[in-house]
């Protein structure tokens, strides 16, 4: 393993032109950079107040918490934790996971985006996968989300365009403006005492709030409390506004469980056990993953529409499935550890094999 350190002060500007592999950047209390890679190239150079990092594979960076980080081309997954400076990701070929960051600007992401906790504004040009955001103090602008959007706890203004479904949980602030357009369905959860003016437009509109009488299936305006926040929603499918937590939880699965930390935490324990998995099982698992992914993507657009009667516990039970063998489960965990698949893909694969 190559390892280099460089003293840079408390708030350096870091530039990574290309990240050929997976990137993990973590803030710490020291005023130096620590860079690690298992590959053959690692350079840290300083010029005109900027520090350039070069690497030819997977990279782990420990940076001062106040550092600003620019990533121009990330060809693997990107994980950033605990950086309060500006974060700029121009292009990411994999998934992007952010925790405890400051101001964020993202260009194009080919995978999913997960953000938990940001103190500044967040702007994103496009994401091919799902976008999940929770705990944002600043404004949010999402120009194009090709899949679904899950949003909770944004205190600033919101503007988003979504090709899939939008699942939103908001606590409107006075003067806050929120505009979301989704090609499919929208679910918005509000507190019972919300102060907001709602502009609602969809194929079918339902408002389930105390003291609100709404003519069924009619796009219209609804004033809640003093109406000080402005929320505009346009759904190509069904649109529901509710104060019931149960409806929100059935549609949005925000979990405090960190799959990334889980995968890393298994560490050597998994490494010792996955050696028992056979090559044939690995091939079968990879093939099943591809089939499951293709099947799910085809089915999502047709079967993803929510049942807005919310009678989830009245449906027919799923047919029994064959249990996943220990050998296959360990193979999937090895693939997750080696970052050949994401945590979400691992879950899909386990379901497919089942």
Secondary structure, 3 states (H helix, E strand, C coil): CEEEEEECCCCCEEEEEEECCCEEEEEECCCEEEEEECCCCEEEEEECCEEEEEECCCEEEEEECCCEEEEEEECCCEEEEEECCCEEEEEECCCEEEEEECCEEEEEECCCEEEEEECCCEEEEEECCCEEEEEECCCEEEEEECCCEEEEEECCCEEEEECCCEEEEECCCCCCEEEEEECCCEEEEECCCCCEEEEEECCEEEEECCCCCCCCCCCEEEEECCCCEEEEEEECCEEEEECCHHHHHHHCCCCCCCHHHHHHHHHHHHHHHHCCCCHHHHHHHHHHHHHHHHHHHHHHHHHCCCCCCCCHHHCCCCCCCCCCCHHHHHHHHHHHHCCCCCHHHHHHHHHHHC
